[in-house]
Amino acid sequence: MLIKSTLLSLGCCLSFASFAGSMGAPPPPPVVDSCPWSITGSLGYAGLDGAYGGQGQSGVGRLGMGKVFKDYGRSSLGWELGVQNGTTMQLQIPEDTLDVLGGVPVTVTVKPLLDILVDWRFTPVSTTAMFGEVKLGAAYRRMDVLIRQTVNNKSQFAGEVQVGLGMPITDVATLSLLYQGIYGANVNFQANATTETGFISNIPVQNGVLLSLNVAL
């Protein structure tokens, strides 16, 4: 009877100690999302082919929102949706073609660019924090002709590539220097002397450099 009472008392003590210990135990650590959402802000310089007198050169700004969907340790895959400002320029058109339209230059504005990209980051050397970055996807662009009603506007989808190097600057932020190329073709401007109208066939190639700050949310 004494042994039974002793075991019962010991069991009660152990149960109470376990309960008391659990009351004072620290909460479990928060679950860290290894595939976070992020915001990317970029500033840079870009140029459009087919502009008169280098007018296609301008400063650019871009804002993107993205998310990593797979983390492989030293590399990751994600996606990004972005918008980028446009520019205004005169098209480079032969004088004899312009004469059909009265000799007045054709001025266009390339409206804000929308794009969606797949983003691949990789660290080629484990001993450095620097990483490579490749973004591939598609961009939507629209070229509107100013003032004139006799020349068409043009909208087009085109392939886009961004590639460069970056490095972390804080625990949640990275800085990258990227080349940006948006595919296109020769404007191939044509004029119709009978109707005195002009036709733009394509939006030209765009090349630029972007300095991008990416911040994980």
Secondary structure, 3 states (H helix, E strand, C coil): CHHHHHHHHHHHHHHHHHHHHHHHCCCCCCCCCCCCEEEEEEEEEEEECCEHHHCCEEEEEEEEEEEEEEECCCEEEEEEEEEECCEEEEECCCHHHHHCCCCCCCEEEECCEEEEEEEEEECCCCCCCCEEEEEEEEEEEEEEECCCCCECCEEEEEEEEEEEEEEECCCCEEEEEEEEEECCCCCCCEEECCCCEEECCCCCCEEEEEEEEEEEC
